[in-house]
């Protein structure tokens, strides 16, 4: 009789039971694995070291939870100018010189209130851009008109009257068709006779017959003769008459004669 046979049978049964228990335990674990949820976590239990890099996404962050202090200094430096633009807080001190160019300005955005007084010059205006409709009535004064800017084309017919002319400001060229001075020489004139000479007021001038002329001899012209001038064709005839009893050469070796031919 083998006394070890009951013992071997008990060992075999124990092994089968153990295997069965392990199998049941494995099956139970597969069905209901233990989990840790928010209820099992203490407040502030999850620290930076417990979060895997790159695993926090937008959906994990509550709306409006990120503040400026949460951003790096470098990122804040990049965002601040953009935020100021959105808030309308950009002042001239925050803009670099020349930063605002024409493409940055909306059409029609610059009006008279945005332009500094007396800041626009001729180079800022397009050719022929300012017409009479852009100028207020009676608004243009002497300081607004450039020296020599008004010529005959800008003056209406008969627009200039005597009271607009400064006293003593007109010269012979301002009142006559022709003016100037030339030399002439009367011959010796016998007693009771007259002598004449011709002067050319303007070489190549048209016929001046019918125009009033004024001729004045230079100093030294003999005073005891009468003097007269008149238009003759394209020239001026000067005439001197001797009313004395002796022959006279009224201008000696010649004299200068200033003349004006009126219109």
Order of alpha helices (4+ residues) and beta strands (2+ residues): alpha-alpha-alpha-beta-beta-beta-beta-beta-beta
